[in-house]
Amino acid sequence: MNNPSEVNMAPDTVIGFASAIEPVNMTSKVIVKCNKDFVSLDEDVEVIEVKNGMCNDDVFDEWSMDEYVRLRELIVGDECFQFVKDLRIVGLNALEKVEIGKQCFYKASGGVFEMRECEKLKSVKIGDGSFVSVMSVVFESECFGEVVME
């Protein structure tokens, strides 16, 4: 009984050697519950979830998404980012899902909402009253799975 695999244990409870342990793949998720949480976003984030009513100060007038190269999900609650004029989601090849709640991105007029070159994108949902003041909306992809405008 010198071999640890001969110990009388179920296979899923056998403890391996430290050198055989693989690192756990943790998803980097940031939940924005207050405006200061927004600054904790970085290029390693995979999921961004913004709670209702966040980032509505007029200092939040732009949001550059190009640094979030690992982003898989963007979930924005209702009444968020009301003064952001432009939102460009371009070239985020890991992005699969975008959900934007009601009355977001609507107080700054003349802006752009653009989604293109996101090759894994499967689902886009946009709530009522969002992006109503923008001058241009662009959706460009070879294979959008689902786009829902409420």
NORWOWO-V77450 format. One record per residue. N is the residue number from 1. PSI is psi in degrees with one decimal (999 if undefined). NEAR is the number of other ideal C-beta (glycine too) atoms within 8 Angstrom. D_FIRST is the distance of its C-alpha to the first C-alpha in whole Angstrom. Layout:
n->(N | N)
psi->(PSI | PSI)
near->(NEAR | NEAR)
d_first->(D_FIRST | D_FIRST)
This chain:
n->(1 | 2 | 3 | 4 | 5 | 6 | 7 | 8 | 9 | 10 | 11 | 12 | 13 | 14 | 15 | 16 | 17 | 18 | 19 | 20 | 21 | 22 | 23 | 24 | 25 | 26 | 27 | 28 | 29 | 30 | 31 | 32 | 33 | 34 | 35 | 36 | 37 | 38 | 39 | 40 | 41 | 42 | 43 | 44 | 45 | 46 | 47 | 48 | 49 | 50 | 51 | 52 | 53 | 54 | 55 | 56 | 57 | 58 | 59 | 60 | 61 | 62 | 63 | 64 | 65 | 66 | 67 | 68 | 69 | 70 | 71 | 72 | 73 | 74 | 75 | 76 | 77 | 78 | 79 | 80 | 81 | 82 | 83 | 84 | 85 | 86 | 87 | 88 | 89 | 90 | 91 | 92 | 93 | 94 | 95 | 96 | 97 | 98 | 99 | 100 | 101 | 102 | 103 | 104 | 105 | 106 | 107 | 108 | 109 | 110 | 111 | 112 | 113 | 114 | 115 | 116 | 117 | 118 | 119 | 120 | 121 | 122 | 123 | 124 | 125 | 126 | 127 | 128 | 129 | 130 | 131 | 132 | 133 | 134 | 135 | 136 | 137 | 138 | 139 | 140 | 141 | 142 | 143 | 144 | 145 | 146 | 147 | 148 | 149 | 150)
psi->(39.2 | -18.0 | 121.9 | -26.1 | -9.5 | -1.8 | 143.6 | 79.0 | 153.2 | 143.5 | -32.6 | -3.3 | 2.0 | 129.8 | 123.7 | 177.2 | 152.6 | -35.1 | -18.2 | -7.8 | 126.2 | 147.1 | 143.8 | 134.0 | 98.7 | 132.8 | 131.8 | 105.9 | 132.1 | 125.6 | 118.0 | 103.1 | -13.6 | 162.6 | -33.8 | -21.4 | -25.5 | -33.8 | -12.9 | -0.4 | 136.4 | -175.9 | -13.4 | -6.0 | 136.1 | -28.6 | 127.7 | 123.4 | 119.3 | 121.5 | 163.2 | 138.9 | 16.6 | 154.0 | 47.1 | 5.5 | 148.6 | -7.9 | -22.1 | 77.8 | -4.6 | 154.1 | 108.5 | 121.7 | -9.8 | -19.5 | -13.6 | 63.4 | -18.3 | 1.9 | 125.7 | -33.1 | 135.2 | 115.4 | 114.7 | 125.3 | -172.9 | 147.0 | 52.4 | 155.8 | 43.3 | -26.0 | 1.8 | 123.0 | -45.3 | 136.1 | 111.8 | 116.6 | 95.6 | 129.5 | 20.5 | 89.3 | -13.0 | -12.8 | 126.3 | -28.7 | 133.6 | 126.1 | 123.4 | 126.3 | -167.4 | 146.4 | 50.7 | 150.0 | 48.4 | -9.9 | -21.3 | 122.9 | 156.0 | 9.0 | -165.5 | 137.5 | 119.3 | 130.7 | 116.3 | 159.9 | 39.1 | 87.8 | -22.0 | 3.0 | 125.2 | -30.7 | 133.1 | 125.6 | 130.1 | 125.7 | 164.4 | 135.1 | 1.0 | 143.0 | 26.1 | -18.0 | 3.8 | 154.3 | -26.2 | 134.9 | 125.5 | 123.6 | 119.0 | 116.4 | 153.4 | -27.1 | 65.7 | 132.2 | -49.0 | 128.9 | 122.8 | 122.0 | 117.1 | 999)
near->(4 | 3 | 5 | 8 | 5 | 6 | 7 | 2 | 6 | 5 | 5 | 4 | 6 | 10 | 4 | 7 | 6 | 5 | 4 | 6 | 7 | 4 | 4 | 4 | 4 | 4 | 7 | 9 | 9 | 11 | 8 | 14 | 6 | 6 | 9 | 6 | 10 | 10 | 5 | 7 | 9 | 6 | 7 | 6 | 13 | 11 | 12 | 14 | 11 | 12 | 9 | 8 | 8 | 14 | 11 | 10 | 7 | 5 | 4 | 13 | 8 | 7 | 7 | 6 | 11 | 9 | 7 | 11 | 9 | 10 | 14 | 10 | 12 | 11 | 10 | 11 | 12 | 10 | 11 | 15 | 14 | 12 | 11 | 14 | 11 | 9 | 13 | 10 | 12 | 11 | 7 | 13 | 9 | 10 | 14 | 9 | 12 | 12 | 10 | 11 | 13 | 10 | 11 | 16 | 14 | 11 | 6 | 12 | 8 | 7 | 13 | 12 | 13 | 12 | 13 | 11 | 9 | 13 | 8 | 8 | 14 | 8 | 12 | 13 | 11 | 9 | 12 | 6 | 8 | 13 | 11 | 6 | 9 | 13 | 6 | 7 | 8 | 9 | 9 | 6 | 11 | 3 | 5 | 9 | 6 | 8 | 8 | 8 | 4 | 7)
d_first->(0 | 4 | 5 | 7 | 9 | 6 | 7 | 10 | 13 | 16 | 16 | 19 | 17 | 14 | 15 | 15 | 16 | 20 | 21 | 20 | 22 | 25 | 28 | 30 | 33 | 35 | 39 | 42 | 44 | 47 | 49 | 53 | 54 | 56 | 58 | 56 | 53 | 55 | 54 | 51 | 51 | 49 | 48 | 45 | 46 | 45 | 46 | 50 | 51 | 54 | 55 | 59 | 62 | 60 | 61 | 65 | 67 | 69 | 67 | 64 | 67 | 64 | 61 | 59 | 56 | 56 | 53 | 51 | 49 | 46 | 48 | 47 | 49 | 52 | 53 | 56 | 57 | 61 | 64 | 62 | 63 | 67 | 68 | 66 | 68 | 66 | 63 | 62 | 58 | 58 | 55 | 52 | 50 | 47 | 50 | 49 | 51 | 54 | 56 | 59 | 60 | 64 | 66 | 64 | 66 | 69 | 72 | 72 | 74 | 74 | 71 | 68 | 65 | 64 | 60 | 60 | 57 | 54 | 53 | 50 | 52 | 52 | 54 | 57 | 58 | 61 | 63 | 67 | 69 | 66 | 68 | 71 | 73 | 72 | 74 | 71 | 68 | 66 | 63 | 62 | 59 | 59 | 56 | 57 | 55 | 57 | 60 | 61 | 64 | 65)
